[in-house]
Amino acid sequence: VYHPNIDLEGNVCLNILREDWKPVLNINTIIYGLNHLFT
């Protein structure tokens, strides 16, 4: 199944969960990113 935020190996392409992760990110930032991931 094709999804623009999932790569061919099945990895989620959300920068705040990977390269841009910082311990100072709060839960609101994560939820906001996940919300946009699924819409």
PyMOL Python script that loads the backbone (N, CA, C, O; Angstrom):
from pymol import cmd

cmd.read_pdbstr("""\
ATOM      1  N   VAL A   1       0.851  -1.174   0.000  1.00  0.00           N
ATOM      2  CA  VAL A   1       0.000   0.000   0.000  1.00  0.00           C
ATOM      3  C   VAL A   1       0.891   1.230   0.000  1.00  0.00           C
ATOM      4  O   VAL A   1       1.802   1.345   0.821  1.00  0.00           O
ATOM      5  N   TYR A   2       0.631   2.142  -0.914  1.00  0.00           N
ATOM      6  CA  TYR A   2       1.422   3.363  -1.001  1.00  0.00           C
ATOM      7  C   TYR A   2       0.930   4.396   0.004  1.00  0.00           C
ATOM      8  O   TYR A   2      -0.274   4.608   0.149  1.00  0.00           O
ATOM      9  N   HIS A   3       1.857   5.029   0.689  1.00  0.00           N
ATOM     10  CA  HIS A   3       1.557   6.162   1.555  1.00  0.00           C
ATOM     11  C   HIS A   3       2.727   7.126   1.435  1.00  0.00           C
ATOM     12  O   HIS A   3       3.877   6.695   1.512  1.00  0.00           O
ATOM     13  N   PRO A   4       2.468   8.427   1.247  1.00  0.00           N
ATOM     14  CA  PRO A   4       3.554   9.377   1.011  1.00  0.00           C
ATOM     15  C   PRO A   4       4.508   9.543   2.189  1.00  0.00           C
ATOM     16  O   PRO A   4       5.614  10.050   2.006  1.00  0.00           O
ATOM     17  N   ASN A   5       4.114   9.132   3.386  1.00  0.00           N
ATOM     18  CA  ASN A   5       4.976   9.285   4.554  1.00  0.00           C
ATOM     19  C   ASN A   5       5.592   7.972   5.027  1.00  0.00           C
ATOM     20  O   ASN A   5       6.132   7.896   6.130  1.00  0.00           O
ATOM     21  N   ILE A   6       5.510   6.945   4.195  1.00  0.00           N
ATOM     22  CA  ILE A   6       6.110   5.647   4.495  1.00  0.00           C
ATOM     23  C   ILE A   6       7.036   5.290   3.339  1.00  0.00           C
ATOM     24  O   ILE A   6       6.633   5.342   2.176  1.00  0.00           O
ATOM     25  N   ASP A   7       8.293   4.925   3.663  1.00  0.00           N
ATOM     26  CA  ASP A   7       9.210   4.586   2.578  1.00  0.00           C
ATOM     27  C   ASP A   7       9.001   3.144   2.120  1.00  0.00           C
ATOM     28  O   ASP A   7       8.149   2.438   2.659  1.00  0.00           O
ATOM     29  N   LEU A   8       9.765   2.714   1.142  1.00  0.00           N
ATOM     30  CA  LEU A   8       9.584   1.379   0.558  1.00  0.00           C
ATOM     31  C   LEU A   8       9.884   0.252   1.536  1.00  0.00           C
ATOM     32  O   LEU A   8       9.421  -0.872   1.344  1.00  0.00           O
ATOM     33  N   GLU A   9      10.656   0.540   2.584  1.00  0.00           N
ATOM     34  CA  GLU A   9      10.979  -0.477   3.585  1.00  0.00           C
ATOM     35  C   GLU A   9       9.998  -0.480   4.751  1.00  0.00           C
ATOM     36  O   GLU A   9      10.140  -1.272   5.683  1.00  0.00           O
ATOM     37  N   GLY A  10       9.007   0.403   4.703  1.00  0.00           N
ATOM     38  CA  GLY A  10       8.001   0.453   5.754  1.00  0.00           C
ATOM     39  C   GLY A  10       8.334   1.380   6.905  1.00  0.00           C
ATOM     40  O   GLY A  10       7.648   1.363   7.927  1.00  0.00           O
ATOM     41  N   ASN A  11       9.376   2.190   6.762  1.00  0.00           N
ATOM     42  CA  ASN A  11       9.760   3.123   7.812  1.00  0.00           C
ATOM     43  C   ASN A  11       8.946   4.404   7.720  1.00  0.00           C
ATOM     44  O   ASN A  11       8.649   4.888   6.628  1.00  0.00           O
ATOM     45  N   VAL A  12       8.591   4.942   8.873  1.00  0.00           N
ATOM     46  CA  VAL A  12       7.847   6.197   8.930  1.00  0.00           C
ATOM     47  C   VAL A  12       8.784   7.345   8.604  1.00  0.00           C
ATOM     48  O   VAL A  12       9.886   7.424   9.146  1.00  0.00           O
ATOM     49  N   CYS A  13       8.351   8.233   7.723  1.00  0.00           N
ATOM     50  CA  CYS A  13       9.158   9.383   7.311  1.00  0.00           C
ATOM     51  C   CYS A  13       8.681  10.634   8.033  1.00  0.00           C
ATOM     52  O   CYS A  13       8.078  11.519   7.425  1.00  0.00           O
ATOM     53  N   LEU A  14       8.950  10.703   9.313  1.00  0.00           N
ATOM     54  CA  LEU A  14       8.607  11.872  10.117  1.00  0.00           C
ATOM     55  C   LEU A  14       9.884  12.311  10.810  1.00  0.00           C
ATOM     56  O   LEU A  14      10.371  11.630  11.712  1.00  0.00           O
ATOM     57  N   ASN A  15      10.425  13.442  10.393  1.00  0.00           N
ATOM     58  CA  ASN A  15      11.733  13.886  10.862  1.00  0.00           C
ATOM     59  C   ASN A  15      11.839  14.005  12.374  1.00  0.00           C
ATOM     60  O   ASN A  15      12.895  13.721  12.939  1.00  0.00           O
ATOM     61  N   ILE A  16      10.753  14.423  13.048  1.00  0.00           N
ATOM     62  CA  ILE A  16      10.862  14.583  14.496  1.00  0.00           C
ATOM     63  C   ILE A  16      10.970  13.246  15.215  1.00  0.00           C
ATOM     64  O   ILE A  16      11.310  13.205  16.398  1.00  0.00           O
ATOM     65  N   LEU A  17      10.687  12.160  14.520  1.00  0.00           N
ATOM     66  CA  LEU A  17      10.879  10.834  15.113  1.00  0.00           C
ATOM     67  C   LEU A  17      12.225  10.232  14.728  1.00  0.00           C
ATOM     68  O   LEU A  17      12.571   9.153  15.209  1.00  0.00           O
ATOM     69  N   ARG A  18      12.977  10.892  13.889  1.00  0.00           N
ATOM     70  CA  ARG A  18      14.258  10.374  13.411  1.00  0.00           C
ATOM     71  C   ARG A  18      15.351  11.412  13.547  1.00  0.00           C
ATOM     72  O   ARG A  18      15.835  11.645  14.655  1.00  0.00           O
ATOM     73  N   GLU A  19      15.759  12.048  12.451  1.00  0.00           N
ATOM     74  CA  GLU A  19      16.912  12.947  12.432  1.00  0.00           C
ATOM     75  C   GLU A  19      16.736  14.180  13.306  1.00  0.00           C
ATOM     76  O   GLU A  19      17.691  14.633  13.936  1.00  0.00           O
ATOM     77  N   ASP A  20      15.526  14.726  13.351  1.00  0.00           N
ATOM     78  CA  ASP A  20      15.294  15.973  14.080  1.00  0.00           C
ATOM     79  C   ASP A  20      14.859  15.763  15.525  1.00  0.00           C
ATOM     80  O   ASP A  20      14.426  16.709  16.183  1.00  0.00           O
ATOM     81  N   TRP A  21      14.968  14.531  16.028  1.00  0.00           N
ATOM     82  CA  TRP A  21      14.558  14.260  17.406  1.00  0.00           C
ATOM     83  C   TRP A  21      15.476  14.991  18.375  1.00  0.00           C
ATOM     84  O   TRP A  21      16.700  14.949  18.245  1.00  0.00           O
ATOM     85  N   LYS A  22      14.868  15.663  19.348  1.00  0.00           N
ATOM     86  CA  LYS A  22      15.592  16.329  20.424  1.00  0.00           C
ATOM     87  C   LYS A  22      14.840  16.046  21.720  1.00  0.00           C
ATOM     88  O   LYS A  22      13.609  16.040  21.724  1.00  0.00           O
ATOM     89  N   PRO A  23      15.546  15.815  22.808  1.00  0.00           N
ATOM     90  CA  PRO A  23      14.871  15.544  24.082  1.00  0.00           C
ATOM     91  C   PRO A  23      13.985  16.695  24.563  1.00  0.00           C
ATOM     92  O   PRO A  23      13.122  16.490  25.416  1.00  0.00           O
ATOM     93  N   VAL A  24      14.187  17.898  24.028  1.00  0.00           N
ATOM     94  CA  VAL A  24      13.384  19.042  24.468  1.00  0.00           C
ATOM     95  C   VAL A  24      12.037  19.135  23.755  1.00  0.00           C
ATOM     96  O   VAL A  24      11.223  19.991  24.100  1.00  0.00           O
ATOM     97  N   LEU A  25      11.784  18.274  22.770  1.00  0.00           N
ATOM     98  CA  LEU A  25      10.479  18.284  22.102  1.00  0.00           C
ATOM     99  C   LEU A  25       9.409  17.860  23.104  1.00  0.00           C
ATOM    100  O   LEU A  25       9.591  16.900  23.851  1.00  0.00           O
ATOM    101  N   ASN A  26       8.313  18.574  23.110  1.00  0.00           N
ATOM    102  CA  ASN A  26       7.254  18.213  24.050  1.00  0.00           C
ATOM    103  C   ASN A  26       6.201  17.346  23.358  1.00  0.00           C
ATOM    104  O   ASN A  26       6.230  17.154  22.143  1.00  0.00           O
ATOM    105  N   ILE A  27       5.290  16.839  24.150  1.00  0.00           N
ATOM    106  CA  ILE A  27       4.287  15.909  23.626  1.00  0.00           C
ATOM    107  C   ILE A  27       3.384  16.579  22.594  1.00  0.00           C
ATOM    108  O   ILE A  27       2.916  15.921  21.665  1.00  0.00           O
ATOM    109  N   ASN A  28       3.138  17.873  22.746  1.00  0.00           N
ATOM    110  CA  ASN A  28       2.308  18.574  21.766  1.00  0.00           C
ATOM    111  C   ASN A  28       2.950  18.567  20.388  1.00  0.00           C
ATOM    112  O   ASN A  28       2.258  18.406  19.382  1.00  0.00           O
ATOM    113  N   THR A  29       4.256  18.738  20.331  1.00  0.00           N
ATOM    114  CA  THR A  29       4.972  18.715  19.057  1.00  0.00           C
ATOM    115  C   THR A  29       4.874  17.342  18.408  1.00  0.00           C
ATOM    116  O   THR A  29       4.666  17.236  17.199  1.00  0.00           O
ATOM    117  N   ILE A  30       5.021  16.298  19.204  1.00  0.00           N
ATOM    118  CA  ILE A  30       4.946  14.929  18.685  1.00  0.00           C
ATOM    119  C   ILE A  30       3.537  14.633  18.172  1.00  0.00           C
ATOM    120  O   ILE A  30       3.378  14.087  17.080  1.00  0.00           O
ATOM    121  N   ILE A  31       2.524  14.988  18.942  1.00  0.00           N
ATOM    122  CA  ILE A  31       1.140  14.737  18.522  1.00  0.00           C
ATOM    123  C   ILE A  31       0.806  15.528  17.264  1.00  0.00           C
ATOM    124  O   ILE A  31       0.143  15.013  16.364  1.00  0.00           O
ATOM    125  N   TYR A  32       1.259  16.767  17.198  1.00  0.00           N
ATOM    126  CA  TYR A  32       1.038  17.595  16.010  1.00  0.00           C
ATOM    127  C   TYR A  32       1.664  16.929  14.781  1.00  0.00           C
ATOM    128  O   TYR A  32       1.036  16.861  13.724  1.00  0.00           O
ATOM    129  N   GLY A  33       2.896  16.441  14.919  1.00  0.00           N
ATOM    130  CA  GLY A  33       3.566  15.770  13.808  1.00  0.00           C
ATOM    131  C   GLY A  33       2.861  14.494  13.392  1.00  0.00           C
ATOM    132  O   GLY A  33       2.700  14.230  12.201  1.00  0.00           O
ATOM    133  N   LEU A  34       2.440  13.698  14.369  1.00  0.00           N
ATOM    134  CA  LEU A  34       1.725  12.457  14.056  1.00  0.00           C
ATOM    135  C   LEU A  34       0.379  12.747  13.404  1.00  0.00           C
ATOM    136  O   LEU A  34      -0.043  12.026  12.500  1.00  0.00           O
ATOM    137  N   ASN A  35      -0.286  13.785  13.855  1.00  0.00           N
ATOM    138  CA  ASN A  35      -1.565  14.165  13.255  1.00  0.00           C
ATOM    139  C   ASN A  35      -1.382  14.500  11.777  1.00  0.00           C
ATOM    140  O   ASN A  35      -2.181  14.075  10.942  1.00  0.00           O
ATOM    141  N   HIS A  36      -0.351  15.247  11.453  1.00  0.00           N
ATOM    142  CA  HIS A  36      -0.098  15.595  10.058  1.00  0.00           C
ATOM    143  C   HIS A  36       0.419  14.404   9.257  1.00  0.00           C
ATOM    144  O   HIS A  36       0.255  14.354   8.038  1.00  0.00           O
ATOM    145  N   LEU A  37       1.034  13.462   9.931  1.00  0.00           N
ATOM    146  CA  LEU A  37       1.501  12.259   9.252  1.00  0.00           C
ATOM    147  C   LEU A  37       0.325  11.462   8.692  1.00  0.00           C
ATOM    148  O   LEU A  37       0.402  10.933   7.583  1.00  0.00           O
ATOM    149  N   PHE A  38      -0.753  11.377   9.450  1.00  0.00           N
ATOM    150  CA  PHE A  38      -1.890  10.548   9.061  1.00  0.00           C
ATOM    151  C   PHE A  38      -2.953  11.284   8.255  1.00  0.00           C
ATOM    152  O   PHE A  38      -3.936  10.674   7.835  1.00  0.00           O
ATOM    153  N   THR A  39      -2.774  12.582   8.032  1.00  0.00           N
ATOM    154  CA  THR A  39      -3.770  13.319   7.244  1.00  0.00           C
ATOM    155  C   THR A  39      -3.244  13.662   5.879  1.00  0.00           C
ATOM    156  O   THR A  39      -3.949  14.281   5.083  1.00  0.00           O
TER     157      THR A  39
END
""", "prot")
cmd.dss("prot")
cmd.show_as("cartoon", "prot")
cmd.util.cbc("prot")
cmd.orient("prot")
